[in-house]
Amino acid sequence: MKRNIITVDQEKCTGCGLCIPNCPEGAIRIIDGKARLVSDLMCDGLGACLGHCPEAAITIEEREAVEYDERNVMANIVKQGAAAISAHLVHLKEHNQTGYYDQAIGYLKENNIPIPEEKEKSSMHDALHAGCPGSRSMTFEKKEAQAAQPTVNQASQLTHWPVQMHLLSPAAPHFRKSDFLLAADCTAFALGTFHGDFLKGKTLGIACPKLDDGKEIYIEKIKALIDEAQINTLTVIIMQVPCCGGLLNLAKEAASQATHKVPIKCITVGLEGDILKEEWV
C-alpha cells in the first residue's frame, strides 16, 4: 500500500541522535553513525521526529510501504517499560490518532498491562523528550580507591597551537608527516590519561560534531592534512554518545575524497572514561 512514511537523507544526517527520543514508536536507530528507519511497520508517518532534526535530514514521503502495525509497535514498546508506554500514548493523542490509540489501549488490556494515568503519561513524555541522549544529566560515583590516588603533575604533550579545527592551518609545518589526532571536545575531560596515552607523539585537532558549524570546512581541512601535509595516520577519538559518530563520518568522508591514503583508527570512549572500542576503520 501507498502511505506517508519518514525518510532520512543519509548525506545530511550527522548521527546526532536527537530524533531517537522523539520517535515514540522506536522506529529509528543509529546504525553505523547514521539515523535509519529500522522497519516500515514501526513508523506511523506522523512525523513527530521531524522538528527535532537540526540538519533537516528527516522528511515525510509517500511511497509503497507495509501497513503500520499498532499492535506490533505496542509489543515492542511494553518491553521498554511504563515510560515508553506513556510517551507513545501521549504521542497518539497529540496527533488525534484515536484509532491507533484505541488499538494500543486494547492491547494493554488484553495483556493485563497497567494503563498509565494521564498525569503519569505527561511526566513520562516530558522525560523521554528531553533531547539528545548525549546531553542527559548524569552523575558518576568514583570508587574510593580510584578517588584516593595521589595527584601527579603530568606534563602536557601538546606541541602546537591552535588546536580547534576552525582555527588550525593544515599548511603549518608541525602537521607535515605527523600522526594526527582528531579528538571530540569532551574526550580530553573524560580520559584522565589523555595526554600520556593518546596525545603523546601526535598533532591535534579538536571539534564537536554536534555543536560546531561549518562541518564542510572540517572535511576540507582533514582532506588537506591528508593530501598536502601528508599525515602518516589519522586517529579519531570520540565519545560513545550517538552525535559523536558524526566526527568519524567527517574523517571518513574527507579520506574518501583525498588522493593520498592514510590508515584511520577510531577510539570510542565511555562516559566514565573507559575505552569501549579501538579499531582501524
N, C-alpha and C positions, 0 to 999 in steps of 0.2 A: 504493500500500500504506500501511497504518497502522503507524507505528513511533514510538519515542521520538526526540525531536529538541529542541534548545535553542530557547528564545525569549528575546528581550531586551525588557524593559519600557523603552520609549523615554522615558517620563516619569521613571523612576528613574535611568536611565543618565546619568552625568556626562561620559562620554568619557575616563575616566582611562587607559584602555588596559591595565589590569592583566590583563584576560582574554586579550589577544592572545598574549603569550609562553607562556600556559598552555593554548593550543589547538594541539597539535602538528600537526593537520591543516591549519591555516591557513584555517579556515572563517570566522573573524571578522576584520573590518576596521573601522577608524574611518572613517566616512563622514559628512561634514557635522557633525563633532563628537560623533557617537554611535556606539556599537558596534553593528554589524549583521552578521547571518548572511548571507554573500555567496552561498552555494549550499547547498541541502539535501543534495546528494550528497557534500559535503565534510564533513558533520557526522555522526559515528558515534553521537551521542546518549548517550555515556558520561558526559558532564558533567564532564570534567577541569577546565573553566574555572569551575565554579560557586563553589567555595570561595574564589576569588581576586577576586570582585567585592565591593568594600566597601559597595555600595549594595543588595546582594541583587537586582540587576536581571535576573539570568540564572536561568532555571528550565528544567526539563525538562517538555515536554508531549507527549502522544500525539496525533498528527494525521496526515492524509494527506501523504505526502512521498515523493519519489523515493527509490529504494533507495540506501543508502550504497555508494559505489564505491571499494573499496580501491585498485584499480589506477589509477584516475584520480587519487586522492589521492597515491599514490606518484609518479606522473608529474609532479605539481606540486612535491612535496617534494624530489625529487632535484635540481631546478633550484636549490634553496637551499643545497645542499652537504651535507657529511658531518654537520655538527652537527644539521641539521634531520632527516636520516635517523635519526640516533641517538636523538633525542628522541622521534620517532614510534614507533620500535620499542620503546623502553622503556615508552612510554605503553600500547601494546598488551599488553605483558607484564604491566604493573602491573594491568590490568583483565581479565586472563585471557582475552584475545581471541585464542585460538590459531588460529582460522580465519583471521581478518584478518592475524595475524602471519605465517602460512604463505603467504598471498597476497602479502604485502609482500616476504618473502624470495624468493618465486618470481619476482616482478617484477624484483628486483635481479639475480638470477642470469641471467634471460633476457636482460637488457640489459647484462650484463657489468659491473655496478656493484659495487664492493667492499662487502662487508658488514662494518660496524664490529665490532670485538671488544667483548665485554661491558664491559671496563674503560673503553673509549673512549666507549661509549654512556652510561655513568653520568656521566662527567665532562661530556660534552656536554649531557646532560639537565640537570645542575645549572646549567650556564652559561646555558642558554636559559630556565630557570625562575627566574632571579634577580630577577624582579619587573618593575615598570613601566619601559617604555623611557626615561621621563624621569628615572629615578633611577640609571641605569647610570653607573658611574665612567668619566670620560674626561679626557684631558689634551690641552690645545691648545698648539701651538707658535706663538708670535707671530713674525712676520717681523722681521728685525733692524732695518729702517728704522722700522717701527712702534714697536718697543720703545724706540728711541733718541729718540723725540720728547720735547722738554722738558716738564716738568710745569708746568701752568698752574693757578693758584689761581682756578678758576671759581666765580663767585658762585652761591649756591643760589637757585633760582627758586621755592622753597616759600613760600607766602603764608599758610598757616594750619596749625592743629593741633587735634585729632589727624587722622591720615590713614587708619588702619586702619578698614575698613568696619564692624566691630562697634562701634567707638568714636565714629565721627563722627555728627553730627546733621544731617539734611537741612534742619532749620529754621535752622541757623546762617546769619547774614547774608551771609557770604562766598560761599555757594553760589548766592545769588539771581542769576538771569540770567547765570550763568557758563558757560564751556566746561569741561565736566567730563571728567577723565581717569581712567578705571578701569584700573589697572595691576596685572598679575600681579606678585607679590612679586619674582620673580627678574629682571624686565626691567631694573630700575634698575642691577643689578650687571652684566648682560650688555652694556648700552649705555653706552659711555664718554661719550656726549654726551646722556644722558637729560635733564638739567636744561635745557640750552640749546635742544635740538632738539624736545623733546616736552612738557616740563612748563611751559615759559615761557608765561605768559598764561593758565594753566589752574588750576582747583582739582583736588584729587587725592583719590582713594580707592584703597587697595591691598588685595589679597586673594589667597588661594591657593585655587583651586578644588578642589585635591586634599586639602589638609591641614586646611582650616578647617571647623569645624562650623557648623550653623545657616545653611545656604545659603538657606533660605526667608526668613531675615531680610534677607539681601542683596537679594533680589528686592523686598521691601517698601521697603527704603531707596532703591534705584535708582528704583523707581516714585514714591516721594515726591520725589526730586530732580527728576524729570521733571514731575510734576503740581503740586507745592507750591513748590519752588524755581524751577521753570520754567527749567531749564538750557537753554542755546541749542543745544549739541551734546554728544554723548556719544562719546568716543573710548575704545576698548578696546584695550589693548596687551598682547599675550600672547606666550609663548614657543612655539616650534614643536612642543614635545612634546605627545602626544595629550591628556593630562589638562588642559592649559591651555585647550583649546577649551571646557571647561565654563564658563569665565568669560564668554565671548562668549554662550553659551547662556543664562546667567543674565540678562545685559543684554537680550538679545532677548526673553526671557520677560517681564521687567519692562516693557519698552517695549510689548509686545503687550497688557498689562493696563492700561497708563496711558491716561488720557483725552487728555492733551496729547501731541503727536507731536514727536519730535526726530530729526534725522539721526544715524545711528550709523556711525562709522568703525572698522574693525578693522585694527590693525597687528600683523603677525607677525614676531617677532624670532628669528633663528637662534641656535644655541647659542654661536657665536663672535662674536655681536654685530652681525651684518649684518641688514639689513631684507629679509625674504623676500617680503613681500606687504603692500600698503597699499591698502585698498578700502573703499568705502561699502557697507554691507550692508542 
